[in-house]
Amino acid sequence: MLDAPLTRNLSHSSFRLRCFPELQDRRWILALLFFLCFLSVLLGNSALVYVIRRVARLHSPMYVLVCLLCVVDVLLASVILPNMLLNLLFDWSHISLAGCLIQMFSTYFLSSLESTLLLVMALDRYVAIFKPLRYMDIMSSSAFLKLLVFALLRSVSIMSALVVLAGSLRFCDSNVIQHCYCDHMALVRLACVSTQRNRAAGLAVIVCFVGVDIPVIFFSYVKIVKVVVRAAAASEERLKALHTCSTHLMVIVCFYLVGTITFLSGSLNIPIATGLNTLMGVAYILIPATVNPIIYGVRTKEIRRGLQRMFKLRERKIASLKVSSGKRQTLRTSG
C-alpha cells in the first residue's frame, strides 16, 4: 500500500521516445526515407554555403543571410534526425531528462532563429527594392550585426524560459514521450502537476514569433510583388518574379503554419491524432531544410552563375594541367 504514494512522489529522470509506433512493421522504410532526407539536407545546404563562401560577388547581406539559413537548417536537422534514425533502426529510444531539455532547447532555439532570419531576409529584400540608393547605408555591417544580435537574444531568452519551465515540472506517471524528439507539449503532458504556466509560455512563443514575423514577412512580399508586377514590362519577367515570390511564400507558410498547428494543438488541447501531430512536428523542420537550397540556391540567378563560374574555372585548371602534362611527356620523349 505504501508503494503507490512513493512512486507518485518520484519524478522520472529518463524517458522513452515513441516514434511512429503505429508503423513498427515498416520502421526500416521510415528510417530510409529520413536518412535520404537528412543526406539531401546536408549535401544541399553544404553545397550552397560552399558556393556563397567561394564566390566574392555573393558576399552581400542577402547571401550571408542565405548562408546562415543553410547552417541553421543543417544544425536543426542534426539535432533530431540522428536520434530518430537510431530509434527507428535499433530501438534506441531512451533519453535522460537533461538530454531531453537540451534537445528541446536546441530544436526551438534553431527554429526561432530560422524564423528571425526569414524575417530579416524579407526586410532586406524590401529595403533593396524600395530604398535601393540607401541600401548599403541601411544594411550596413553594423546594422546587419545588430539584427543578428537581436535574433540571438530574442531566441535565447524566450526559449530558455520555455525550457526552464518545462524542466521545473515533476513527472510521476508515464515516461513515454509520444514523439520522435523532445517536443515541448509532448513532455509537458506527462507532468503530474499544474501545467498552466507551460501552456501560457507555449502560446507566448506563438505570439512572439508567428504573431510578429508572419505579418511583417507577408507585408514585405506583397509590397515587393506589387512593385515587380508594375515595373516588369515583359510578361515572362512578371511570371518569373511572381513564381519566385510565391515559392518563397509557400515554404514560409509551410514552416509557420505546420509549426503553429503543432504548438497550438498541445497548448490549447486541440484533438489531433498522435501520428499526425508527430509527422507535422518533423515536417515543419525537414521540409524547409530540404527545399531552401533549391529555392534560395538553384532558383537564384547570381548563385547559379557563381556555380557555373566555379565549374568553368575547374575545367580550365584540369585542361591546363592536361596540356602541361602532355608537353612534359613530349619533351621527355624528344629528349
Rosetta blueprint (number, residue, H / E / L):
1 M L
2 L L
3 D H
4 A H
5 P H
6 L H
7 T H
8 R H
9 N H
10 L L
11 S L
12 H L
13 S L
14 S E
15 F E
16 R E
17 L E
18 R L
19 C L
20 F L
21 P H
22 E H
23 L H
24 Q H
25 D H
26 R H
27 R H
28 W H
29 I H
30 L H
31 A H
32 L H
33 L H
34 F H
35 F H
36 L H
37 C H
38 F H
39 L H
40 S H
41 V H
42 L H
43 L H
44 G H
45 N H
46 S H
47 A H
48 L H
49 V H
50 Y H
51 V H
52 I H
53 R H
54 R H
55 V L
56 A H
57 R H
58 L H
59 H L
60 S L
61 P H
62 M H
63 Y H
64 V H
65 L H
66 V H
67 C H
68 L H
69 L H
70 C H
71 V H
72 V H
73 D H
74 V H
75 L H
76 L H
77 A H
78 S H
79 V H
80 I H
81 L H
82 P H
83 N H
84 M H
85 L H
86 L H
87 N H
88 L H
89 L H
90 F H
91 D L
92 W L
93 S L
94 H E
95 I E
96 S E
97 L H
98 A H
99 G H
100 C H
101 L H
102 I H
103 Q H
104 M H
105 F H
106 S H
107 T H
108 Y H
109 F H
110 L H
111 S H
112 S H
113 L H
114 E H
115 S H
116 T H
117 L H
118 L H
119 L H
120 V H
121 M H
122 A H
123 L H
124 D H
125 R H
126 Y H
127 V H
128 A H
129 I H
130 F H
131 K L
132 P H
133 L H
134 R H
135 Y H
136 M H
137 D H
138 I H
139 M L
140 S L
141 S H
142 S H
143 A H
144 F H
145 L H
146 K H
147 L H
148 L H
149 V H
150 F H
151 A H
152 L H
153 L H
154 R H
155 S H
156 V H
157 S H
158 I H
159 M H
160 S H
161 A H
162 L H
163 V H
164 V H
165 L H
166 A H
167 G H
168 S L
169 L L
170 R L
171 F L
172 C L
173 D L
174 S L
175 N L
176 V E
177 I E
178 Q L
179 H L
180 C L
181 Y L
182 C L
183 D L
184 H H
185 M H
186 A H
187 L H
188 V H
189 R L
190 L L
191 A L
192 C L
193 V L
194 S L
195 T L
196 Q H
197 R H
198 N H
199 R H
200 A H
201 A H
202 G H
203 L H
204 A H
205 V H
206 I H
207 V H
208 C H
209 F H
210 V H
211 G H
212 V H
213 D H
214 I H
215 P H
216 V H
217 I H
218 F H
219 F H
220 S H
221 Y H
222 V H
223 K H
224 I H
225 V H
226 K H
227 V H
228 V H
229 V H
230 R H
231 A H
232 A L
233 A L
234 A L
235 S H
236 E H
237 E H
238 R H
239 L H
240 K H
241 A H
242 L H
243 H H
244 T H
245 C H
246 S H
247 T H
248 H H
249 L H
250 M H
251 V H
252 I H
253 V H
254 C H
255 F H
256 Y H
257 L H
258 V H
259 G H
260 T H
261 I H
262 T H
263 F H
264 L H
265 S H
266 G H
267 S H
268 L L
269 N L
270 I L
271 P L
272 I L
273 A L
274 T H
275 G H
276 L H
277 N H
278 T H
279 L H
280 M H
281 G H
282 V H
283 A H
284 Y H
285 I H
286 L H
287 I H
288 P H
289 A H
290 T H
291 V H
292 N H
293 P H
294 I H
295 I H
296 Y H
297 G H
298 V H
299 R L
300 T L
301 K H
302 E H
303 I H
304 R H
305 R H
306 G H
307 L H
308 Q H
309 R H
310 M H
311 F H
312 K H
313 L H
314 R H
315 E H
316 R H
317 K H
318 I H
319 A H
320 S H
321 L H
322 K H
323 V H
324 S H
325 S H
326 G H
327 K H
328 R H
329 Q H
330 T H
331 L H
332 R H
333 T H
334 S H
335 G L
